[in-house]
């Protein structure tokens, strides 16, 4: 299995990111389509993960005021637990470091918080709902 992560900059690559997010969040998890895509997509760094040249994973990084937030992490079901999600996360963390940001946060769906704990993220605060799904805020010092 050949895994590659790139920054999605071309329109076709961005569409691949949105397609993966639509499959995971809208079709699989029932998030309303109008909530899935937002104005932050225009100012985000988008990571696109490939397995054997097929786009299967994505995530985005939002930076502002020396803060960074990862969001919209999505891996197609058949590629979960393959390691590609961790590689997307690492890629986005490196992008934050390039901008000299040394702490990153995210809103993890509660059922995948162990994935982030395994990548040295810590919980902060209490469970809350976002798009009707239980989440927990997590952070990591880079």
C-alpha positions as CSV (number, residue, x, y, z in Angstrom):
1,X,0.0,0.0,0.0
2,X,1.5,3.3,-1.2
3,X,0.4,6.3,1.0
4,X,1.0,9.9,0.0
5,X,-0.3,13.1,1.5
6,X,-0.3,16.4,-0.4
7,X,-1.6,19.9,0.2
8,X,-4.7,20.2,-2.0
9,X,-4.3,23.4,-4.0
10,X,-5.8,22.7,-7.4
11,X,-9.5,22.7,-7.9
12,X,-9.7,19.0,-8.7
13,X,-7.8,18.2,-5.5
14,X,-10.1,20.4,-3.4
15,X,-13.1,18.7,-5.0
16,X,-11.6,15.3,-4.0
17,X,-11.4,16.6,-0.4
18,X,-15.0,17.8,-0.5
19,X,-16.1,14.4,-2.0
20,X,-14.5,12.5,0.8
21,X,-16.0,14.7,3.4
22,X,-19.5,14.4,1.8
23,X,-19.2,10.6,1.8
24,X,-18.1,10.5,5.4
25,X,-20.0,13.3,7.1
26,X,-23.1,13.8,5.0
27,X,-23.8,10.3,3.6
28,X,-22.4,8.1,6.4
29,X,-23.0,10.3,9.5
30,X,-26.1,12.3,8.4
31,X,-24.5,15.8,8.8
32,X,-26.6,18.3,6.8
33,X,-24.8,19.2,3.6
34,X,-25.2,22.9,4.3
35,X,-23.3,22.5,7.5
36,X,-20.5,20.4,6.0
37,X,-19.0,23.0,3.6
38,X,-18.4,26.5,5.1
39,X,-16.6,29.7,4.4
40,X,-13.5,28.5,6.4
41,X,-12.8,26.2,3.5
42,X,-11.7,29.2,1.5
43,X,-8.9,30.1,4.1
44,X,-7.9,26.6,5.1
45,X,-4.9,24.4,4.2
46,X,-6.4,21.2,2.9
47,X,-4.6,17.9,3.1
48,X,-5.4,15.1,0.7
49,X,-4.4,11.5,1.4
50,X,-3.9,9.0,-1.3
51,X,-3.6,5.2,-1.2
52,X,-2.2,3.8,-4.4
53,X,-3.0,7.1,-6.1
54,X,-6.7,7.0,-5.0
55,X,-7.9,9.9,-2.8
56,X,-9.2,8.4,0.4
57,X,-8.5,10.9,3.3
58,X,-8.6,14.5,4.0
59,X,-8.4,17.1,6.8
60,X,-8.1,20.9,7.0
61,X,-6.0,23.3,9.0
62,X,-7.3,26.8,9.9
63,X,-4.8,29.3,11.2
64,X,-5.5,32.8,12.6
65,X,-3.9,35.0,15.3
66,X,-1.1,32.5,16.0
67,X,-3.6,29.7,16.7
68,X,-4.3,26.6,14.7
69,X,-7.3,24.3,14.5
70,X,-7.6,21.0,12.6
71,X,-11.0,20.0,11.3
72,X,-12.9,17.9,8.9
73,X,-10.7,14.9,9.3
74,X,-12.2,12.2,7.2
75,X,-11.1,8.8,6.0
76,X,-13.2,6.6,3.7
77,X,-14.4,3.5,5.7
78,X,-12.4,0.9,3.9
79,X,-9.2,2.8,4.6
80,X,-9.7,3.4,8.3
81,X,-7.0,1.9,10.6
82,X,-4.6,1.8,7.7
83,X,-2.4,4.6,9.2
84,X,-3.5,7.2,6.6
85,X,-5.4,9.3,9.2
86,X,-2.3,9.7,11.3
87,X,-0.3,10.7,8.3
88,X,-2.9,13.4,7.4
89,X,-2.7,14.6,11.0
90,X,1.1,14.7,10.9
91,X,1.0,16.7,7.7
92,X,-1.4,19.3,9.1
93,X,0.7,19.6,12.3
94,X,3.8,20.3,10.2
95,X,1.9,23.0,8.3
96,X,1.1,24.6,11.6
97,X,4.8,24.5,12.7
98,X,5.8,26.1,9.3
99,X,3.6,29.0,10.4
100,X,5.4,29.0,13.8
101,X,2.3,27.9,15.7
102,X,3.1,25.6,18.5
103,X,-0.3,24.5,19.9
104,X,-3.0,23.0,17.9
105,X,-6.6,22.2,18.8
106,X,-9.5,20.3,17.3
107,X,-13.0,19.1,18.0
108,X,-12.9,15.3,18.0
109,X,-16.0,13.2,17.6
110,X,-16.2,11.4,20.9
111,X,-16.0,7.9,19.4
112,X,-12.6,8.6,17.7
113,X,-11.0,10.5,20.6
114,X,-8.7,7.5,21.2
115,X,-7.2,8.1,17.8
116,X,-6.1,11.6,18.9
117,X,-5.0,10.5,22.3
118,X,-2.7,8.0,20.5
119,X,-1.3,11.0,18.6
120,X,-0.5,12.8,22.0
121,X,-3.6,15.0,22.1
122,X,-5.2,15.8,25.4
123,X,-8.9,16.4,26.2
124,X,-10.0,19.9,27.3
125,X,-13.5,20.7,28.6
126,X,-16.7,18.6,28.5
127,X,-18.5,16.8,25.8
128,X,-20.6,19.0,23.5
129,X,-22.7,18.5,20.4
130,X,-21.7,19.7,16.9
131,X,-23.9,18.9,13.9
132,X,-25.8,16.6,16.3
133,X,-22.7,14.5,17.1
134,X,-20.9,14.2,20.5
135,X,-17.5,16.0,20.4
136,X,-14.7,16.8,22.8
137,X,-12.1,19.6,22.4
138,X,-8.6,18.3,22.2
139,X,-5.2,20.0,22.0
140,X,-1.6,19.3,21.5
141,X,1.6,21.2,22.1
142,X,3.8,20.9,19.0
